[in-house]
Amino acid sequence: MNKWKWAISILLLILLVMGALFYHFFYAMYNLPEGKLIHTVASPDKKHSVNAYIVEGGATVPDSIRAEVVTNSSGKKNNIYWDSKMDTVSINWVDNKTVIINGHEIDVTKDVYDWRR
C-alpha cells in the first residue's frame, strides 16, 4: 500500500510541476516578449501611462501587440494587453483608471486582456 501512495504522490507532483511550467511558458502575462515601442499615452491625471509595443513574429508567426501600464511615480510596469495578429494600436483613456486598447476596455488597476484566454 505504501508503494501505491508513493507512486501516486510522485505522479501528482510531476503533473503539478508540468502544469506550472505550461502556465509559465504559455499563459503568464509577465513572460511576454519585449517588442519595439510604438506608442505611449498618458492618463488624464498623468499618474499612469500605457506603452504599446509591436512584437514582430517573423516569417511564420503573426505580429502581436503588447501593452503595459506604467505607474509614473514609481516606474512600476504591468502587462495589461496582449493581442495576436495585430500590427497597429489605438489607445484612448476613458478616465484616470480605464483605457480602451483596440476596442478592449481595461481597468488598469485590475484587468488584463490576453487573446489566449
C-alpha positions in Angstrom: 0.0 0.0 0.0 2.8 2.4 0.8 4.3 1.9 -2.7 1.0 2.9 -4.3 0.8 6.1 -2.1 4.4 6.9 -3.0 3.7 6.3 -6.8 0.6 8.5 -6.7 2.3 11.2 -4.8 5.2 11.3 -7.3 2.7 11.3 -10.3 0.8 14.2 -8.8 4.0 16.1 -8.1 5.1 15.6 -11.7 1.7 16.8 -13.0 1.7 19.8 -10.8 5.2 20.8 -12.0 4.2 20.3 -15.6 1.1 22.4 -15.1 3.1 25.2 -13.6 5.7 25.2 -16.4 2.9 25.1 -19.0 1.3 28.2 -17.4 4.6 30.0 -17.1 5.6 29.5 -20.7 2.2 29.8 -22.5 -0.2 31.9 -20.4 1.8 34.1 -18.0 1.5 37.8 -18.7 4.8 38.5 -17.0 6.7 36.3 -19.5 5.8 38.1 -22.8 8.4 39.2 -25.3 9.6 42.9 -25.0 8.9 44.1 -28.6 9.5 47.6 -30.1 7.9 50.7 -28.5 5.3 52.2 -31.0 3.0 54.3 -28.9 2.8 55.9 -25.4 -0.3 57.6 -24.0 -0.5 59.2 -20.5 -3.7 59.1 -18.4 -5.7 62.3 -18.0 -4.3 62.8 -14.5 -0.7 61.9 -15.6 -0.4 59.2 -12.9 -0.3 56.3 -15.4 1.0 55.8 -18.9 0.3 53.0 -21.3 3.2 51.9 -23.5 2.4 49.8 -26.6 4.9 47.6 -28.3 4.9 45.6 -31.5 6.3 42.1 -31.2 7.4 41.1 -34.7 6.7 37.5 -35.4 8.9 36.9 -38.3 8.0 34.8 -41.4 5.8 32.1 -39.8 4.2 33.9 -36.8 1.9 36.9 -37.0 2.8 40.2 -35.4 1.4 40.9 -31.9 0.7 43.9 -29.8 1.7 44.1 -26.1 0.8 47.0 -23.8 1.9 47.8 -20.3 0.7 50.3 -17.8 3.4 52.3 -16.0 2.8 53.9 -12.7 4.7 57.2 -13.3 5.5 57.9 -9.7 7.2 54.6 -9.0 8.1 53.4 -12.5 6.3 50.1 -11.8 5.2 48.3 -15.0 2.5 45.7 -15.5 1.4 44.0 -18.8 -2.3 44.6 -19.4 -2.8 43.8 -23.0 -1.6 41.0 -25.4 -3.2 40.5 -28.8 -2.1 38.4 -31.7 -2.4 39.1 -35.5 -2.2 42.9 -34.9 0.3 45.4 -36.1 -1.4 48.7 -35.1 -2.8 50.0 -31.8 -5.4 52.5 -30.8 -5.3 53.7 -27.2 -7.9 56.0 -25.6 -8.3 56.8 -21.9 -11.9 56.8 -20.7 -11.0 58.1 -17.2 -8.0 58.1 -14.9 -8.1 54.3 -14.5 -9.8 52.9 -17.6 -8.3 52.7 -21.0 -9.6 51.3 -24.3 -7.0 49.5 -26.4 -8.1 48.3 -29.8 -11.7 48.2 -28.6 -11.0 46.3 -25.4 -11.9 48.3 -22.2 -9.4 47.7 -19.4 -9.3 48.9 -15.8 -5.5 49.4 -15.4 -5.7 48.6 -11.7 -7.0 45.1 -12.0 -7.9 44.0 -15.6 -5.9 42.4 -18.4 -6.7 41.4 -22.0 -5.0 38.3 -23.2 -6.1 36.8 -26.6 -5.1 33.3 -25.3 -7.8 33.3 -22.6 
